[in-house]
Amino acid sequence: MTKDLSPLSNGVQGAANLNTKLAGINHDLHVKTGLMTFEEITSSYKNKKCISFREWLQREEQKKKWTKDDSRTAKSYVQGVFQTNGVTEEFLFCNIDFLIRDIDSQKEIQPKLEGLWNKLITWLKRSKELGTQLVILDGQNRIKYALAPFRYDGLPITLRYNGEEHINIKYEELEENVKEQINNHDFRVSVVTSGDVTKVVDKLININDGEPWSEHERRDVLWTSVSFNIAQVSTEPLVKKLHTKTLKHIWSAAYALDKKGVTLFIAEMLYFLRNGDKGTPKSLTDMYYAEDEKIGEQLKYLNSLFKFVAQNFPVTEASENFTKETYRDLLIYLSMLTNTKDVSRSKDLIHNFKLSQIKNPRLLLERIIQRIKSKLADKSQITPFEKGGGELTPEQVKALPKEKVVWKVANAKPGSYLNHHSASQRVDLEARQNLFVSDLNEIIDTCIKDSTLITYDGRRVTKQDRLMAEVKYQNAVIEGLRSDDLGVIGYELDHIKSVAKGGGTDSENLDYIPRNDNRRKGAN
């Protein structure tokens, strides 16, 4: 650090002063601004003295933007920095001691976010032990994909010096006097040193990192329980793998991965459970502040639903014909099947189930996805047109060569499943449910017949079931199959074949075993 950026020595007192009533403006944050050289910034990043935390307060890393076309954007950025005499670039950091101190105090102020605070504190303290002093809030992409690669990874740029233009010159190839100039090039650095950590969000959004924040990106970094829980769903390892690997192709535009499109999609599913549609930008933001009794259970259900799909998704169905809206359909139909509290159309099904009653999840998902694709492929929903001409009757279609007949989704008949699949407003989501009820009932009927779905709850053990298992245990003792006759005190009821693998509560599948043995087996 140079100039005003000396380490914070009186941070605790500074933070305390914010709580006193001062004449004039009462500031939410105290920020110190100074200069750091190119050498200092890149060395600090390389040595992990300054680090970024993708899951907190930041946009997704924009790797594609900075590295596409042979890193054209990164090269242009570095060239522009060093061909300018003076300070034009600014970075925003946060002092790690301030973060640890203030987040500790937030536990008492906002106990509903204890999970978030604990996660941040654990990460920050571990990082500090490893030598971290600053957390990057704005500028992570410029450092990671441009400045650091130029210094350490051989990123070449075009640079004019000594009266000549040097094309594709690397840092290590520079003459010593030029390298010294670059090392000493100054960047403006602001460091948040004290105040209210929740106000960092406003500071961060106002600065931007290369381009304006979308409304959802702003919403996604709010310090609310809803925001934290949605982030937890999206970062669960299997869920994240499904979205960023298997289904990577479905995210684009407002739903792009680098625009936090996955959390937008999850937020819309939460809104659907609460209101029956995907919401508007304003209503989604309002939902992020919700604290009603229902939202906790709805978030818990949503977490279970996404994990269930991620664990059992049939990868063979993830073709280019599997779209974001197909995925939305799949989740809605599973919600109709398993969530009678929140999804009104679930009452139209011949049977409802708990997720634990789905014995062959992959097969169920396959059947639903294939039925969706089948309905979308049905040409009877489309009004055919002659190539270069007008609308055709069925007889005219038969009379014309195939290449003369045009079938376009844009010409889907009003009220058809295909027509409502091209949009996702309330009327469309309602129609998708209405028009799929009979299909879902057929799938349920088939799945019950082949035991893909069971109509009893394999995890629910009645008193009668327990009594039958105890009698079975005692009979085994009498017959000499058990060596002890001390009864089942200290023993626990066990599913011989786990519920997850299709085991039920029939007497043949229940047995009393020592408590320690049952705990070793884990949840089943």
N, C-alpha and C positions, 0 to 999 in steps of 0.2 A: 504494500500500500504506500502511496505517497500523499503528501499534503494532509488533508483533513481526515484521512481514513486510518487513523491509528486505532488499535484495538479498544473496544469499549471498556472503560475502567469503572465507571460509576453507573452501570446500567440499571441496577436495582433501584438506586436512588432516583435515577432519571424516570424510571417507570412509575415510581411512587408519586413523583411530582405531577404526573399527568392527572392524578386523581384529585389534586388540589384545585381550588377555584382561583383561576388567574384572571387578571384583567385582560380583556381582549379575547382573541380566539383560543378556544380549548382544543388543542390538536389531538387527533386520534393516533398519529404516528410521528415518530421522530426519525428523520432520514438524514444521514451525513453523505455529502457528495464530494468527491475528489477525483483523482486521476490514477489510473493504473496503466502501465506500459504493456505492449504486446507480449513482451517476454514474461512479465509478471502474471498476466491473465492465462496465457497458455501453460506456463509452468505450474500454476496453481491448479489448473484443470487436470493436467497430466498427473500431478502428485496427489490428486483428490482432496486438495485443501478447499476447493470449491466444487460442489457437486449439484446435480439436479435430482429431483424426486418426481417421477412421472405421475405417480398416483395422487399427488397433492398439488393443487393450485396451478397446474400447468396444462398447456395444450399438449396434444399428442406430438411426439417427435415427427417432424415433417421430412423424413429421410428421402422420400421419393422426390419431393420438390427440389431438394438441395443436391441430390446425386444423379438425377436423370440427365440424359444427353451428355455423358462424360463429365458430370459435376459442373455444368455450365453456370448455374446460378451461384454456386460456391466460388468458382474462379472469378466470376464477374464481381462478386461482393469483395473479395480480398483485393483484387486489382483496384477497385474504386476506393477502398480504405487507404491504400498506400500511395495512390497517385494524388491524394488530397493532403495539402499541407495545413494541418490544424485538426481540431477535435470535432468530429461530427457524429460519432457513435456513442450510445449510452447503454449500459447494462444495469439491471436491478438485481441486487443480492439481498440476502437476509442474514443477519448475524446469528449464528447457531445458538449462542448463549441466550440471546433474547427469545428465540423460538422455544427453547427448552423451558425457560423460566415462565413465559407467558402461557404456554400450553398447559403447564402444570396448574396454573391458576384457573384456566378455563374448565378444568374438571369439576370445580365447585360451582362455577357460574352456569355451565351448560351440562349437567350430569347426563342428559339423554344422549349426548354425543361421546360418552365415555369410551366407547369402542374406537372411535376416531382418534381421540386424544391419546389413548394408550398405544395405538399403532404408531402414531407420529413420534411420541416420546421414545419408544423403544428404538425406532430407526435413527432418530436424531442422536440419542446417547451413544449408540453403537458407532455411528459415523464420527462423532466427536472423539471417541476413544481411538479411532484410526487416524486422527489428525485433521478432520474437516473443521474449517472455521466459518465458511460461508455456504449458503444454499442459493443456487441460481434460481431466480424467479422469472426473469425475462432475459432472453439472449442465448438460451441453451442450444438452439439450432445453429446460430451463427458461430458459436464456439466449437460445438461438436463436429459440424459438417464443413466448416470453412477455415477458421483460424487454426485450430489444432491440427487438422490434416495438412495444411500448408507448412506448418513448422515441423511436424513429426512424421508425416506419412507420404511425403513426396508429391503433394498436390501441386501441379505446375500452373503458373499464371503468366500472363503477358504483362511486362513491366518496362517502363521507359526510364532509363538512367544513363548517366554519362553521355547524353546526347544520342543514344540509340534505343531502339525498341527490341527487347529481348523476349522472344516468343517461347512459351512453355518452359520458363525458367523455374527451377526448384529452389527452395530455401537454402539447401546445403550447397548449391552451385553459385550462390551470390558472392560477390566480392566482399571482403571484410567490412569496408566502410559502408557499403549499402546494407549489409546485414545489421550493422550497428544502428543505422538509421531506423530500420524496420523494428528492431528490438525495442527501441526507445519511443516508438510511436505511441502517443497517449490515447486512451479511451476514457470517457467520462463514466464513472461508476457511482451509483447511489446504493447505500447500504442502510436497510431498515435496522435501527439499533434499539428501539424501545417503543412502547405504545400498546395498542390493542391489536393482537395478531389477526383477528377476524377482519380488520380493515385493510389487510394486505391485499385481499382480493380486489378491492376497488382500485388500489394503486396499480396493481398488475394489469387489470383490464384497460385502464386508461392509457397505459404506455404502449401496449400492443407489441407483437414480435413479428414484424414484416407485413402483416395484413390485419384488417379488423377482425375482431372476435364475432363469431356467429352468436345468435341469441342462446342457442343451447350450450355453447362453450361457456358463456357467462353463467348460465344456470348450473352447469355441471360442477363448478367450483364453489358453489354456495356452501356455507358452513351450516348445513342442516342434516338432520337424521336421515331424511329421504335421500339426499345426495350421497351420503356415506353408504347407505345400504344398497343403492343402485350400483355404486362403484364396486361394492363387495361382490355383488352378483356377477358383474362383468369381468372381474379379475380372478374369479375362481378358476383354477388351472384348466379343468376340462372344458368349462364354458368358454374360456378365452381361446383355447385350442380350436374348438368348433368354429368360433366366429372368425378367427384370424388365419386359419389354415383351410379347414374343410369348406367353409362357406365364405371364404374371402371374396369371391366374385360377386356376391350379392350387395356389397356396400358401395354406394357411389353418391355423388352430389351431396345433399344435406346429411346423408347417412355414411359418408366416407369415413374410413377408419381414422384418418388423421384429423377429422373434425369431431371426434368422439361420437360417431354415428351409432355405435353399438349401445351406448348408454341412452341416446335419444330413443332408440327402438325399445329398450327395456322400459324407459319412462312411459312411452306410449302404451305398452302392455299393462303397466300399472294403472294408467288412466282408464284403459278399457275395463279393467276389473271394477273400477270405482264408478264409471259413468257410461260404459257401453260404446265409447268411441275413442279415437286416439288423441283427442284434445287439440287445442290451438296453442300457439306459442305462449299467449298470456295465461291460459288455464293450466298449462303444464308448469309454468313458473309458480303460479299460485299453489299448485299441488306440492311443490318442493318445500313449502312452509307448513304443510298440513301436520297436525298433531292429534287427530281424532283417534278414537279407540280402534277403528277398523284398519287403519293404515299399517299398523304393526303386523297384524295377521296377514294382510294382503302382501306385504313385502316378504314375509316368511314363506307364504305359498309360492310367490314368484321365484324366490331363490330355489325352492324345491323343484319347481317346474323346469326351470332352465337347466339345473343340474341333471334332472331326469332325462331330458332330451339330449344333453351333451354326452351322457354316459351311454346312451342307447341309439344314437342317430345312425341310420343305415347309410354308410358313406357312398354306397353305389347309387343312391338317389340324388347325390349332390351334383347333378349335371348342370349345364348352362340353362336348362329349362326350369331349374329350381331357383326361383327368384325370392327377393325379400318379401313380396306379398304372399308367396306360397308358404314361406316360413311363418308369416303372421297368421295365415289360415291354420297351419298345423298347431300353433300354440293356442289359438282361439278354440279350436275343436277339442283339444286336450282339456282346456279349461271348462268347456261345456260338459265334458265327460267326468271331470274330477272336482269341480268347484261349484256346488249348488248354492253356496252362500252369495257369491258375487255375480254369477252369470245366469241371467234370467232364462235364457233359452235351454238351459240344462233340464228344465222340467219337461221338455218335449221329447226327451230320450227315453227309451224303454227301460234303461237302467243307468244308474250313476255309480261311480267307483272311487275308491281311494287309490292313490298311486301304488300302494302296496298290494293292491288286488290285480295289478297288471303283471301277469306271470311271464309273458314273452314280450317285453317292451319293444324290442327291435321289430318284431313282426307286426305289432300294432302300428308303429310309426310308418313302416313300409306300406301297409294297407291304406292308411289315411293319405299319405303322400301320393301314392299311385292313383287313388280315387280322385284327388284334386287334379292331378295331371290329366287324367282321363276326361274329366269334365271340361277342362280348359281346351282340350284337343277336339272337342265335339263341334264339327263344322255346322251342325244344324242351328247353332246359335248366331251364325254370321249370315248377313245378307250378301249374296254373291253379286259381283259386277263383271261386265264384259270388259276386257282390257281395252282401254280407250273409249269405252262406251258407258251404257247405263246399267241399271239394276236388272238382274236376270230372274226369271221364274225357274222352278225346279225342272220343268220340261226343257227350257232353253239351255240350262246347265248340261243336261244329258246330251243335247244335240251338238254342243260345241266341243272342240278339242280342249284338253285340260289346260294347255298353255294359254288359252284365250280367256280362262275364267280366273278372276282375282278374288282371293279370300283374304280380307284384312281384318285384324282385331278392331281397327277403328270403325268397322262396319258391323260390330256386334249388335244384335237386336236389343232394344231397350228392355230392361228387366231381366235379361239373361245373366247367368252366373259369370260368363266371360265379360259382359258389359260392366258388371260391378267389380270385376277384378282389376280393371284399369285405373281405378281410383280407390281411396280408402277413407272417405268421409263417413259420417255416422250411417247415412242411408246405405252405403256400400257394405259396411261391416254387418249391418242388420240383415241385408239381403244375402250376404254370403252365409250367414248362419241359417236363415230360413231355407235357402235353397240346398243346404247340405244336410239338414236334419234327417231326411229319409236315407241318404247315403250313410250317415253315421250310424243310424239304427241298424242298417244292413250289416255294417262292419261289426257292430256290437254283437249282433246275433251270431255271426260267423265265429267271432272270437270266444263267445261263451261256449259254443258247441265244441271247439277244439281246445278249450281250457287256456286260451291266450289270456282271457279275462275270467276271473272267478267271482262269483256273486256273494261270497262270504269273505270276511276279513281275516286273513291268515295270522295277523298279529293279535287279534282279540281272543284272549283265553278266558273262558267263563269259569265260574266256581265248579260247575259240573265237570269241565275239562280237567281242572286241577285235581278234583276228587278221583276221577278215573285214572289219572296218571299216578296218584298215590297208591291206589289199589293195585295197579300194575306193578309198582315198585315192591309192595309188600308180598305179592304173589311170587315175584322173582326171588325174594329172600326165602320164602317157604319152600320153593322148589330147588333151593340151593344154588341158584344162579347169581345170588349176591351173598357176600361173605358176612355182612353185618345185618343186624336187625334193630338198629337204633331209630328207625323211622326216617322221615324226611327233614327233621329239624337240622338246620345248617346247610341244607341242600337247596338248589334253585331249579326251577322248571326250565327245561331246555328243549328247543326244536331240534330233533335229530337231523332232519333235512331243513336247512334254513328257509325262512319265508322268502328271502330274496331269490332262492333257487326253486321256489314252487312248493315248499313245505306248508302243510296246513296244521289244524289243531286237532286232528283225529288222534285217538289214543295211541295208534301205532307210531305216530311221529312226535309224541311228547314223552319226556323222561326226566326224572329227577337225578341230578348229578351234583357233586360237590361244588360249592360256591366258587372256589378258585379255578376249577376246571371250566366252569361256565364263563367266568370273566376272561380266561385265556382265549376262549373261542371268539369272543367279541360279540358285537350286535349281529343278530340274524333275523 
